[in-house]
Amino acid sequence: MAQRLGKQYDLYPSVIIAQAALESNWGSSDLSRSPYHNLFGVKDNGRGDTIMAPTSEYFAGHQHQVKDRFRTYDSDWASLLDYGETLQNSLYHNVHRSVCSHYRQATYALLGKYATDPEYDRKLNRLIDQYQLTKYDQPLRKSAVHHPVHATYHDVTDSASNHHSSSHTSHHYPTPIVSVMGGAGTAGLFQLVRRFLFK
């Protein structure tokens, strides 16, 4: 599903996966779990419900613990779509795959915009390299290309109940194979990929 989302929103699937892993702490953070489903740390953008939650921000090169308002969603899928919509803002123009020749240009374009962490792009690059996430940047299979993702965040929120009843029955994808490369994140990445990339 990250590949289809990437195709719809002109994004690198490897960057989508790495951001979800980093922002959600491998899908284990309270914000990323039910009932909030915020996998990407998206803050209040005026498009829906929010919750106040603690977070780390960097000011003048120093890390500070603060509280801020974050979006909440009815499902992981709604979180994915709103993330895609968020990156359509002109602020993130240079993140788009049609503008970049390499995923590292996309991660660099997120620096200081999506997050205040001065190491944000390097952290994403390490995840992408360590877990070989560029495999998901390859072209989609023909069967997948003929069935692109046409839903938007608003489609999902307007008909959440219909989406939940159909999304888990009409699509059957094989369990993804993630290289077991060691490190604490391997199991977390496997679960995260299973959780929303192949639904």
C-alpha positions in Angstrom: 0.0 0.0 0.0 2.9 2.4 0.6 3.8 1.9 -3.1 0.3 2.8 -4.2 0.2 5.8 -1.8 3.6 6.8 -3.2 2.3 6.6 -6.7 -0.8 8.7 -5.9 1.0 11.4 -4.0 4.4 11.4 -5.9 6.4 10.2 -2.9 9.1 7.6 -2.2 7.6 4.5 -0.5 10.9 4.0 1.3 10.6 7.4 2.9 6.9 6.8 3.8 7.9 3.6 5.6 10.9 5.2 7.3 8.9 8.1 8.5 6.2 5.9 9.9 8.8 3.8 11.7 10.6 6.8 13.2 7.5 8.9 14.0 5.6 6.1 15.6 8.5 4.3 17.3 7.9 1.2 15.2 4.2 1.5 15.7 4.5 1.3 19.5 3.8 4.9 20.5 0.5 5.7 22.2 -0.3 8.2 19.5 0.1 5.6 16.7 -2.1 3.0 18.4 -5.9 2.8 18.7 -7.9 5.0 19.2 -5.6 7.7 17.8 -3.9 5.9 14.8 -1.5 8.8 14.1 1.4 6.9 12.5 3.3 10.0 11.2 3.2 12.5 14.0 1.0 14.8 12.0 0.1 17.8 14.1 -3.2 19.8 14.1 -3.9 20.8 10.5 -7.5 21.9 10.9 -8.8 18.8 9.2 -10.2 16.8 12.1 -10.0 15.8 15.7 -6.9 16.3 17.8 -5.3 15.4 21.1 -2.7 17.1 23.3 0.4 15.0 23.6 4.0 15.4 24.7 6.7 15.6 22.0 10.4 16.6 21.5 11.2 19.8 19.6 14.6 21.4 18.9 15.1 25.1 19.4 18.5 26.7 18.7 20.0 23.2 18.5 18.7 22.1 21.9 16.1 19.4 22.6 13.1 20.4 24.6 10.1 18.4 25.9 6.8 20.3 25.0 3.2 19.5 24.5 1.4 20.0 21.2 -1.8 19.1 19.4 -1.7 16.1 17.1 -4.3 14.7 14.7 -6.3 11.6 15.5 -7.8 9.2 13.0 -10.4 6.5 12.8 -7.9 4.1 11.2 -4.3 3.6 10.1 -5.5 4.1 6.5 -7.0 7.5 7.3 -3.6 8.4 8.8 -1.8 7.3 5.7 -4.0 9.4 3.4 -3.8 12.5 5.6 0.0 12.2 5.6 -0.1 12.1 1.8 -2.4 15.1 1.7 -0.1 17.0 4.1 2.9 16.5 1.9 1.0 18.1 -1.0 1.5 21.4 0.7 4.0 23.6 -1.3 6.3 23.5 1.7 7.1 20.0 0.8 7.4 20.4 -3.0 11.0 19.2 -3.0 10.0 16.0 -1.2 8.1 14.8 -4.3 9.6 12.0 -6.3 9.2 13.8 -9.6 11.5 16.6 -8.3 14.1 14.3 -6.7 16.6 12.0 -8.4 17.3 10.1 -5.1 15.4 9.4 -1.9 18.1 11.2 0.1 17.1 14.4 -1.6 13.6 13.8 -0.4 14.7 13.2 3.2 16.9 16.3 3.1 13.9 18.3 1.9 12.0 17.3 5.1 14.7 18.7 7.3 13.5 21.7 9.3 10.1 21.5 7.8 8.4 18.2 8.8 10.5 18.0 12.0 12.8 20.2 14.0 15.3 17.4 14.7 18.6 18.5 13.1 19.4 14.8 12.5 16.0 13.9 11.0 17.2 13.2 7.4 20.1 11.1 8.7 17.9 9.1 10.9 15.5 8.4 8.0 18.5 7.5 5.7 19.8 5.0 8.2 16.5 3.3 8.5 16.1 3.1 4.7 19.7 1.8 4.2 19.7 -0.7 7.1 16.4 -2.3 6.2 16.8 -2.0 2.5 13.6 -0.1 2.1 14.5 1.1 -1.4 13.1 -2.3 -2.6 9.7 -0.7 -2.2 10.7 2.2 -4.5 10.7 -0.3 -7.5 7.8 0.0 -10.0 4.6 -1.7 -9.0 3.5 -5.0 -10.5 1.2 -4.6 -13.5 -1.7 -5.9 -11.5 -1.1 -3.2 -8.9 -0.6 -0.4 -11.5 -4.0 -1.1 -12.9 -5.6 -0.6 -9.5 -4.2 2.7 -8.2 -5.3 4.3 -4.9 -8.1 6.8 -5.8 -9.3 7.4 -2.3 -8.4 10.6 -0.5 -8.4 11.4 3.2 -11.8 13.1 2.9 -13.2 10.0 1.1 -12.2 7.8 4.0 -13.5 10.1 6.7 -16.8 10.6 4.9 -17.4 6.9 4.6 -15.3 5.3 7.4 -17.7 2.5 8.1 -17.9 1.4 4.4 -14.1 1.5 4.1 -13.5 -0.7 7.2 -15.9 -3.3 5.9 -14.4 -3.5 2.4 -10.7 -2.8 2.8 -10.0 -6.0 4.7 -12.0 -8.3 2.4 -11.5 -7.1 -1.2 -7.7 -6.9 -1.1 -5.4 -9.9 -0.4 -1.7 -9.3 -0.4 1.1 -11.7 0.6 2.8 -11.3 3.9 5.8 -9.0 3.2 9.3 -10.4 3.5 11.6 -8.1 5.5 15.2 -9.1 5.8 16.2 -10.1 9.3 19.2 -7.9 9.7 19.4 -7.7 13.5 18.8 -4.8 15.7 15.9 -3.9 17.9 13.9 -2.4 15.0 13.6 -5.5 12.8 10.6 -7.1 14.6 9.0 -3.6 14.9 9.5 -2.9 11.2 8.0 -6.3 10.2 4.9 -5.6 12.3 4.7 -2.0 11.0 4.9 -3.2 7.4 2.3 -5.9 8.0 0.1 -3.3 9.8 -0.6 -0.9 7.0 1.5 -1.5 3.8 -0.2 -4.6 2.6 -3.8 -4.0 3.7 
